[in-house]
Each structure stands twice: as structure tokens, then as C-alpha cells.
């Protein structure tokens, strides 16, 4: 943030603090604190804001699908135009997968978010042309699922590539020549 933008910010801001109780079967009730600039409790009831916060997690899931399931975690283009095109292609492909999920959900009479994203992606990649959509995997709601965050595979003994490849090649050649 530039100093000019920082100076343009207000000295203070009024916020509304909400405490919501979250009940999970078999666990203690948790209290979650939400802070918002939506100040009017009649226009923005606490229960609706809490539900909106709960639904927000789906955004995280969808971003994970883009980055991990579809392979957008590493962009390969080097120019701004190339990155822009790459992002647009990912967005189109993502929307196509979501369209397949919606069609399958209608046929199977479930919500689109209950259809497996990965299964829809695989169907799109491997289905012959002009084939009717088959039933896709339906994911079942698992409200109290807990998964550990851990690295599954061992790390390789190599350093991370944090310089351009050409520069690293020159460094390797220089080391070889001096040895």
C-alpha cells in the first residue's frame, strides 16, 4: 500500500460484532465471533450472516478445485497476456465442469454441490463426443469430518528453484569449471 493510499484511509471504522453458537453433534457448542461492517441488525440479521459465513466455505472448496484438481496451482506462461489467457481457459473449463455437475444433479435429483467435481472433470476428459451424460458420483454430507493437515510424501533432497533456469544453469557450469 502506498503512503498516499494509507493516508486516505479513515482514522477509524465502525463494525458490528456478532457471536454465533455452532452446535456439532457429539461435540461441545463452539462460539464463533463474526465482525462485519453491515451494521443494521434488521436488514442483516445475525442468523443470516452466520449462515452466509457458513456458506462461504464453499468458495474455498471451489478455489481448491481450480488450483489442485484442475492444476492451476502453477501457471506456466511468463507474459501478462499469456497468464491472462491461461486464467481465462481455466475459468472456461471450470464453468464447463460446473455445467456438467448441474446437469447431472438435475438428472439425479440432488444439489449440484453434492456431485463430485473430480468425477465430472474425468467424465468431460474421457467421454466420447455426443454421448449422453451418465450418472456421476454423489458425495454424501459428512458434517463432523476431520482430516489431519500433513504432507503425504517425503520431501525431495533438492533445493527449490527460486531463480530463472538459465541463471541456475550458468551457476552449475561455473561450479563445474572451477572444480
Secondary structure by P-SEA (a helix, b strand, c coil): ccaaaaaacccbbbbbbbbbbbbcccccbbbbbbbccccccccccaaaaaaaaaaaaaaaaaaaaacccccccccccccaaaaaaaaaaaaaaaaaaaaaaaaaaaaaccccccccaaaaaaaaaccccccccccccccccccbbbbbbcccccccccccccccaaaaaaaaaaaaaac
